[in-house]
Amino acid sequence: MKIVVLDGYTLNPGDLTWGPLEEIGDLDLYDRTDPRHVVARAKEADVIVTNKVPLTAKMVEALPHLRYVTVTATGYDMIDLEATGRRGIPVSNVPEYGTDSVAQFTMALLLELCHRVALHDKAVKDGEWASCPDWCFWKTPQILLKGRTMGIVGFGRIGRRVGELAHAFGMEVMAYDVHRGSEPSYRPFSWVSSLKDLFSKADVITLHCPQTPENVRFVDGELIGCMKREAFFINAARGGLVDEEALAQALNEGRIAGAAVDVVSEEPIKADNPLLGARNCLITPHMAWGSRSARKNLMDTTAANIRAFLSGRPINVVNERYLKGRGIPA
């Protein structure tokens, strides 16, 4: 069986092993693949493994041997689910691998907004403390999280873990999710029935929802306009959820206190992205997921996905509705 990995570098830049996949079949490994080369590289593939390289309907139709696709991520918006389903090709993702990594990174972004540690480290090394007439100083307001409100959009695994960490800092937690699920045990906690309610009441707003065709750029000027002037906005989910022009304008006009994003609408970030020049905006390069432990979990689950498919019982299938009636167990 031929397994083709289209973009393996970010998953394994050299600190992991591809052994779990090599044990399953004949592995062709590419660090990166231009979309123009997908068909040529995967023409003999039974299984395609991809993270961000797209698999369009045209590509799917041009790959006669393809039987299965597994995404080395939770998001799968780069795959044409209808086209794969039409061919009877299950598509799987990895629904849980980096919950703690992303939650921890979210809090790191928040703490940097609160304390600007890097800015003060640079100030000390530039001699500002040595020349200071007092024994201490700070260049930005130092913000205590205890007693403030964390608003979480998307209360799945990651959102819930962020809520637990926020609670540990003494914050009140409120959440918005179309599928509420169970309520956490800690207090104070509350569900909100509308996004406007959450954006207007929270001191910190953080996104942990998937991107779908229905919610692209839902964080728009109107919603941002509901935020408190002293509020922070954090996005470690998907860049396409946010109207970046509206966010940059709110930051530059001082209508919100700051933002931190680990994702943007086009990645790698383009030189004309408005957030690059926005005031009080921290930007990191989509790295929240990237701890070695999380990537090891992702590698192992990807191998488990392939093994389950070969056993005739695919797991973590995300295109079930397009497979129904085609005799494909999902």
Helices and strands as residue ranges (DSSP letters): E 2-5, H 19-22, E 26-29, G 35-37, H 38-42, E 47-50, H 57-61, E 68-71, H 81-86, E 91-92, H 99-115, H 117-125, E 149-153, H 157-168, E 172-176, E 189-191, H 195-201, E 204-207, H 221-224, E 232-235, G 239-241, H 244-252, E 258-261, G 274-277, E 281-283, H 292-310, H 320-323
